[in-house]
Amino acid sequence: MTLLGDTLAELTLALLKIPSETGSEGPIAESVLRRMETTTFGPRVLRHGNAVLTLPVADHRPVVALLGHLDTVPARQDGPPRREGNVIVGCGASDMKGALAVMLALAETLDPDSMWAQPMFVFYDREEGPYVENGLGPLLERFPETFARIRLGICMEPTSNAVEIGCLGTLHAHLTFHGQRCHSARPWEGKNAIQEAGSLLVDLAQRQPVDVWFGDLLYREVLSATMAFATGTRNVIPDVFALNLNYRFAPGKSLETAYQDVLDFVAGRAEVEFSDPCPSGPACLDNPLLKRFLTLSNVIVQAKQAWTDVARLGVHGIDAINFGPGDGKFAHQRNEQAPVDALEDAYHLLHRFFVEEFIA
């Protein structure tokens, strides 16, 4: 194990030991603020609510933002945060306390005056909650001119140090089917609302993913039933049955078109009420700073088959990608973990990106 690996492991463990479930990010925000204040970026660091960010200086250099969320999902772990050999275990290790440790280590080692690009550090709250409560939104509203200077955003989502381009949009559709209530011993006296959904559920089971290509990147649009509800008790034919459908749609598709996709599928067979719409994130394949990073790093490039704040940044005209040391398959899992080697690799790739003057 290297000295850098030990440092990143200790930083990750320190962050894991601060509970930070969504809505309770105050203590970790304060800890990150105090640590950032000791770096060379300290004079330009500030706290806004439970978010911490650095403000870039006014010069000609492009601004590249590193963005990481402070919160985690509720903890479901077998024991306290710990190191097991080359792996850090704890709630948020993969999503994304390990990435936060990389960001802090970069802030502590980069020289702001000796880089071709300016790093902007953004630590924000409430990413794991509803779209409208996400803490990045208030920052974009409070500091519009600062964020407008960003030429590339790097959302430090768990990607196993691959670059994941864009992201899927998402929305929920609450479907309501109506019947007529009666005793289950005499079902002919009513109409079963659950069975009214039968043809739609058959169609849903037979529906195949819709493949959308951006160059060599494949996004798969999917429509899934995720929850079901019925009125009454076990001996009553229900008069109301409801389904929640979750639709994931590709970059380039508007929310309005996504709504229409769902309505076309339902085809009048149920009442439809939409909620929690989140736009898709653009695939910024032509961004020159992204091309520079890919040339330098030679990492895997793939589509983001999920939603991230790349979409929120895209709404504000900011190109962004997903790149982080965490492994998505461990995110939100019991005994969530992050390998120290991946933390080191992410640090080295980003450090080199900021200090490398020329790429042949």
Phi, psi and omega in degrees: 000135182275166176298319177298317179300317178298319180297314180293322178297315180295320178297315180298315179298319179299320179290322179296331183281356176259107180303134184211046174300153182309126183097351181232044186269001183306308181298319181287327176298318179295319179296315179296319178301312182298322180290318180295328180295338180273355181269174177292347175273356185309316181298343183244016179265144177212162177247135177230105188064234176255031174243151179230133179212160174252143179262128180290154176281162182273090173216186189280349188287143177292148179261127175243119184265134169257121186239128178220139179268144185276339190269163175231166169288167177304139185289133174221077189235155176263072179115174182284167174304141186199165174252127176240091183066244182263015185234138173259129185243134177161161181296117181097000182303316180274323186231084357214047182296327176298319178294322177298321178298320177297317179299315180295319179296322176295318179298328182278345186241338180284143175261113185303337185264001184236033181235150178283338178232155178264122171282138173242123184261128180231112175249120187226168188251168169061030178289327184281356180265196180298153182305317186287345180259000183301132185289348177288330180302308178300328177293318178297326179283323184281327184235056185298321181291325178294312181291332178294341179280347183290126177262342174202129173257138177242102177280120190278045178291156180292111179229008185056036178063022165270159170267121178251124190266137176062198172190159176286147166275165181211149172206162177244142177237122178266114182258133179240126177250138183248144175223208177226124185290140174197177178287140183290345175285340181228066186297339180293346179278353181223201177218122187282114182295329178295315181291338175297336180273000188303309184295323179294319180293324176296315178298322181294319180295330182269351183289131180264152174303146176261117183274129178236125184254136167240098188062238179268005184263129182253123171249141182242118178276128184225146177236122188226141169279127184241340178210154178219146183217144175220150178275166173089196181235185188293339181250025180234131172289121187285144176262353177221132174226136183232144176235145168255123174254134175250124181249127176246125187230157193281161171306147180092347179263129180283162176299322181298317178292323178296318175303315183294325176304315181292316180299321178295322179292315182294322174054042174077007184279352180203161169285143184235130174230124183268150177209163174049051178286136176228125183292160173283161180259134184294149176269097189271056187294339183267003181296125184295328179287326174297316178301320179296316180297318181293321178297319183286319190269328182057037180273168175293141176241129181210168178283150175269107181269059180186178176259141172216178180287000167307324179293315181298318177295321179299324177302329180265014176076021182255120174292137181209156178229169173255127178201121179195163185280343182292160178252118185302332183289344177263349183297134177067012181263159170297140184057045175304142187213161177218128178285137182296325179303321180292324176297316178299315181299316179298317179301311184297318181296316181287321179299313180296321180302318183283332185258344183292123184279324188214139176239120182291000000 
